[in-house]
Amino acid sequence: MSSTNNQNSIIDPSKGDAARRTFLLASAMFLVGCGTKKITSTLPSPIWNGQEPSTLDPPSAVVMLPDPSSMLGAISRGSWAKGPAIPRNMNRMLPARYITLHHDGMTAFTSTSKLSAASRLETIRKSHLRRDGGRWGDIGYHFAIDPAGRLWQGRPLTWQGAHVRAKNEANIGVVVLGNYEQQSVNRAQLRAVTSTLRSLMEKYEVPVSKVRTHQEWAATACPGKSLQQAMVGIRGRSLI
């Protein structure tokens, strides 16, 4: 903070308080994403320390493969994203061998509005693009599920995701919008999670033993207590 700002905060404390609130709000928006840290009794930090790897191929060598999102009934990326993916900052996706479920780890989110879900996805995408000095190529997840149970396309499956540190190769990332340390997963979301996972498992021949949550890969509270408990049931009853 400059000497001028220090002087202003001494003269008028309200200005200093306003500046601090602005800084904290901006910082929170920058750190959107499910938290990777040790599981504690407190809510998870929104900071995720994963890194978007540098590209393996020059952009001219990339062959765009068909993405199955439309076949799964997902709302297209183009309907919500305000900018294109950046191929030079991404690796091509390997044949899928894992599927990982997340929550976004932001504030609780219960709106069933399509517009609200689109806005939240765009907030996550912009936050991801700012990480690691702007080295990410797109939102880190391949699919998202909103509180109404709608399925959204995230990063096209042509590209490797960025959602589990050092475990992104051949790993499809699915995020449920909301914070399931703070809220409970609803029936529409449970149906959507089950049908999405089942469809991806069938298409890519992924066994239930390789359908995991973020906390089953790393020390994190993601996808939250409610969604983690739900996933134990889904795998035991609906995916075998």
C-alpha positions in Angstrom: 0.0 0.0 0.0 1.3 3.4 -0.9 2.2 6.1 1.7 -0.8 8.1 0.4 -3.2 5.3 1.1 -1.6 4.8 4.6 -2.2 8.5 5.3 -5.8 8.3 4.1 -6.5 5.3 6.3 -5.2 7.2 9.3 -7.2 10.2 8.5 -10.4 8.3 7.6 -10.6 4.7 8.9 -13.7 4.0 6.9 -11.7 4.3 3.7 -9.1 1.9 4.9 -11.9 -0.6 5.9 -13.5 -0.3 2.4 -10.2 -0.9 0.7 -9.5 -4.0 2.8 -13.0 -5.3 2.0 -12.4 -4.7 -1.7 -9.1 -6.5 -1.6 -10.5 -9.5 0.3 -13.5 -9.8 -2.2 -11.1 -9.7 -5.2 -8.9 -12.3 -3.6 -11.8 -14.7 -2.9 -13.0 -14.4 -6.6 -9.4 -15.2 -7.7 -9.2 -18.4 -5.7 -12.3 -20.1 -6.9 -12.2 -23.9 -7.0 -12.4 -27.0 -4.8 -9.9 -26.9 -1.9 -6.8 -29.2 -1.7 -5.7 -29.3 1.9 -5.9 -31.6 4.9 -9.5 -32.5 5.9 -10.4 -30.6 9.1 -13.6 -29.8 10.9 -13.6 -26.3 9.3 -14.8 -25.5 5.8 -12.3 -26.2 3.0 -10.2 -23.5 1.6 -11.2 -22.5 -2.0 -7.5 -22.7 -3.0 -6.6 -25.6 -5.2 -2.9 -26.0 -5.8 -3.1 -28.0 -9.0 -1.2 -26.8 -12.1 -2.2 -26.8 -15.7 0.6 -28.6 -17.5 2.2 -27.1 -20.6 1.1 -28.4 -23.9 2.7 -31.6 -25.4 2.0 -30.7 -29.0 2.2 -27.4 -30.9 -1.2 -26.1 -31.8 -0.8 -26.9 -35.5 -0.4 -30.6 -34.6 -3.6 -30.9 -32.5 -6.3 -33.0 -34.1 -9.7 -32.2 -32.7 -11.6 -35.3 -31.8 -15.4 -35.6 -31.5 -16.6 -34.7 -28.0 -19.4 -36.9 -26.7 -21.0 -34.0 -24.6 -24.0 -33.6 -26.9 -24.7 -37.3 -26.8 -24.9 -37.1 -23.0 -27.4 -34.3 -23.3 -25.0 -31.7 -21.9 -25.6 -28.0 -22.4 -22.8 -26.8 -24.7 -19.8 -24.9 -23.5 -20.6 -22.2 -26.1 -23.9 -21.4 -24.4 -22.2 -20.1 -21.2 -18.4 -19.5 -21.7 -17.5 -15.9 -22.6 -14.2 -16.9 -24.2 -12.6 -19.7 -26.2 -10.4 -22.5 -24.8 -6.6 -21.9 -25.3 -5.2 -25.1 -27.0 -1.6 -24.1 -26.6 -2.0 -24.3 -22.8 -3.5 -27.8 -22.7 -2.6 -31.4 -23.4 -4.6 -33.7 -25.5 -6.7 -36.2 -23.6 -5.6 -39.8 -23.3 -8.2 -42.6 -23.5 -10.2 -42.2 -20.3 -9.4 -44.6 -17.4 -10.8 -42.6 -14.4 -13.7 -40.4 -13.5 -13.5 -38.0 -10.6 -16.3 -36.1 -8.8 -15.8 -32.7 -7.3 -17.8 -29.8 -5.8 -16.8 -26.3 -6.7 -16.1 -25.4 -3.1 -17.4 -21.8 -3.3 -20.4 -20.6 -1.3 -23.5 -22.7 -1.0 -25.5 -22.7 -4.3 -29.1 -23.8 -4.5 -30.5 -21.7 -7.4 -32.2 -23.7 -10.1 -31.9 -20.8 -12.6 -30.1 -21.7 -15.8 -28.7 -18.2 -16.0 -27.3 -18.4 -12.4 -25.6 -21.7 -13.2 -24.1 -20.3 -16.4 -22.8 -17.3 -14.5 -21.2 -19.5 -11.8 -19.5 -21.6 -14.4 -18.1 -18.5 -16.1 -16.8 -17.3 -12.7 -15.0 -20.6 -12.2 -13.6 -20.5 -15.8 -12.2 -17.0 -15.4 -10.6 -17.9 -12.0 -9.0 -21.0 -13.5 -7.6 -18.9 -16.4 -5.9 -16.6 -13.9 -4.0 -19.3 -12.1 -0.3 -20.0 -12.3 0.4 -16.8 -14.2 -2.3 -17.5 -16.8 -1.0 -20.9 -17.9 -4.3 -22.7 -17.8 -6.2 -23.3 -21.0 -9.9 -23.5 -19.8 -12.1 -24.4 -16.9 -10.5 -27.4 -15.3 -13.6 -29.7 -15.3 -15.1 -31.6 -18.2 -18.6 -31.6 -17.0 -20.7 -29.7 -14.4 -24.1 -30.5 -12.7 -26.2 -27.7 -11.4 -28.9 -27.7 -8.6 -31.6 -28.4 -11.1 -29.8 -31.5 -12.3 -28.8 -30.1 -15.6 -25.6 -31.3 -17.2 -23.2 -28.7 -18.6 -20.2 -29.2 -20.9 -17.0 -27.7 -19.4 -13.6 -28.3 -20.9 -14.1 -30.4 -24.1 -13.0 -34.0 -23.6 -10.5 -33.5 -26.4 -8.3 -31.9 -23.8 -6.9 -33.3 -20.5 -8.5 -31.7 -17.5 -7.0 -29.8 -14.6 -8.8 -31.0 -11.5 -6.6 -33.5 -9.5 -3.0 -32.5 -8.9 -0.6 -34.8 -10.8 -3.5 -37.2 -11.6 -5.2 -35.5 -14.6 -4.1 -37.9 -17.4 -7.0 -40.0 -18.6 -9.1 -38.6 -15.8 -12.6 -37.1 -16.6 -13.5 -34.3 -14.2 -17.2 -33.8 -13.1 -18.0 -31.0 -10.7 -21.3 -30.4 -8.9 -22.0 -26.7 -8.5 -22.1 -25.7 -4.8 -20.4 -26.4 -1.5 -21.4 -29.7 0.0 -19.7 -29.0 3.3 -22.3 -26.3 3.7 -25.3 -27.8 1.9 -26.9 -31.1 1.1 -27.0 -32.6 -2.4 -30.6 -32.8 -3.7 -32.5 -35.5 -5.6 -32.2 -33.9 -9.0 -28.4 -33.7 -8.6 -28.2 -37.3 -7.4 -30.1 -38.5 -10.4 -27.9 -36.4 -12.7 -24.6 -37.6 -11.0 -25.8 -41.2 -11.3 -26.8 -41.0 -15.0 -23.7 -39.0 -16.0 -21.3 -41.4 -14.3 -23.1 -44.4 -15.7 -23.0 -43.0 -19.2 -19.3 -42.1 -19.0 -18.5 -45.5 -17.5 -20.2 -47.3 -20.4 -18.8 -45.2 -23.1 -15.2 -45.3 -21.9 -15.3 -48.7 -20.2 -14.3 -47.3 -16.8 -15.0 -49.8 -14.0 -16.6 -48.6 -10.8 -13.3 -49.1 -8.9 -11.9 -46.2 -10.9 -14.8 -43.8 -10.3 -13.6 -41.7 -7.4 -14.0 -38.4 -5.5 -11.3 -35.8 -5.2 -10.7 -36.7 -1.5 -10.0 -40.3 -2.6 -7.0 -39.0 -4.6 -5.7 -36.3 -2.3 -5.9 -34.6 1.2 -8.9 -32.4 0.5 -12.5 -32.0 1.8 -13.8 -32.0 -1.8 -16.5 -32.9 -2.7 -17.8 -32.2 0.8 -19.4 -34.4 3.4 -22.9 -34.6 1.8 -21.7 -35.4 -1.7 -19.0 -37.8 -0.5 -21.6 -39.8 1.5 -23.9 -39.8 -1.5 -21.2 -41.1 -3.7 -20.6 -44.1 -1.4 -24.2 -45.0 -1.9 -24.3 -44.4 -5.6 -21.3 -46.6 -6.2 -22.7 -49.4 -4.0 -26.2 -49.4 -5.5 -26.3 -47.8 -8.9 -23.0 -48.2 -10.7 -22.2 -51.9 -10.1 
